[in-house]
Amino acid sequence: MTPAARRPHFWRDISILLVAKLVMLTCLYFLFFGPSHRPLADSAAVSAQILGSNQR
């Protein structure tokens, strides 16, 4: 197979791998870093954490 004949398959393979990587990273984001996994960060929670008090 000549290099010119191999080139279209090369770009197709790279495109498939990039799409698969994007899908996997999106799944990881929603499974571990999505909005439902974020802690409460209001002013009362932050001041309680800094000052070390257990009042809420």
N, C-alpha and C positions, 0 to 999 in steps of 0.2 A: 504494500500500500504506500503510495507516495505521500509526502508530508501535506500536500495541498488537499488530497482526498481525506486525510485524517482530521484536518482542521475543523470542519463542521461538527464532527462527533465530539471533539475536544470541548468546544463551546457549549454544546448541549449537556455534556457531563458536568461541566462546571456550573451551569445554570441549575441543573437538578440538585447538585450538592448544596448550592447556596440557598435554594428554596427549602430544602430539608433542614438546613441549619437554622433558617429563620423560623420555621415551624417549631423546631425543638426549643429554641430560645424563648419563643412566645409562650409555649407550654410551661417552661420553667418559671417564667415571670409570673404567670397566673397561679401556679401551684405554690410558690414560695415567697414572692415579693409583691403580690397583688394588694389591692386596697384592704381586703379583709384580714390581712396579716399585719397591718401597721398598728403600732401601739397608740394609745391615746396621748396626745401632746398638747393639751390645753394649758393655759397659764397656771392653773392650780396644780396640775400634775407635775409640771416643770419645777415650780417653786418647792413642792413637797420633795421632789427628788434632790434638788440642790441643798435645801435646808435640812434634809434628813428627817422630816417629820412624817408621821403616819396618818395625819389628818387628811380627810377627803370630804 
